[in-house]
Amino acid sequence: MFKRLRKARKMTYVVWAWCLLIVAWAIAGASSAQHGCDQAYQNACDAGTAIGVGVILFIGFFGFVFFSIIWFMTRPKDR
């Protein structure tokens, strides 16, 4: 299994790192959003959190598409 991981292309690691970074960012953004919120405005805080996490995932999706296109373009031709 580890031999197969060592043979992976560099862009494979970039795509995995990007995905892990976006997931960590989304989780951190969702968990830290509740700290500075009044109880009277809880619904507004929840909506803002959802919008913020949605924007993070939107950025992550387009980054994934960008890196995936590069991954396909740098594929070795001998396979």
N, C-alpha and C positions, 0 to 999 in steps of 0.2 A: 504494500500500500504506500509506504513512504517513498519507494523508488518512483512510483507513478507521480507523486506530488513533486518530487525533485525535477522531473522531466517537464513539468507544466511550464507554459510560456509565462513571460513576465506580465503580460496584460491580464492573464487569468488572476494573478495576485492583485492587480489593480482593481479589477471588477469586484472581487471579493472584499477588498478593503473598503471600496466605495459603499458597497451594500451594508457592511457592518457599521461604517461611520454614520450613514443615514439612519439606520435603525437605532443606534445609540443616541443620536441627536433627537430623534422623534420621541424616544422614551424619556430622555432627560427634559425635553421641552414640555411634555405632558405632565410629568411628575412635579416639576417646579412651578407650574402655573397656578397652583392652588394656594400658595403661601401668602400672597399679598391681597387677598380678596375678602371683601366684606360679606357678611351673611346675607345682607339685603340684595346684593348684586350677584348672587351665585349663578343665576342663569346666564347673565352677561359674561361672566368669567368662563363658564363652561363653553359658551359659543365662541369666545375668543380663543380658547385653548384648541377647540376643534378646527378653527380656521388656521391657526398657527401650525398645528401638526399637519393639516392638509397641504399647506404651502411647502413645508419641509419634505413631505412625501412626493409632491409635484416636482420639486427641484431634484430629488433623488431619482425619480423616474427618468427625467430627461438626461441626467448624468449617466444613468445606467444605459440608456439607449446610445448615447455618445460613445461611451467606453466599449460597448458591445460592437458597435460599427468598427471601431479601431481594432478590436479583438479579431473580428472576421477579416479585416483587410490585411492583418499581419500574419495570417495563417500560412504555414509552410505549404508549398505547392506539391511536395513529393508524397503526400498521404492520399 
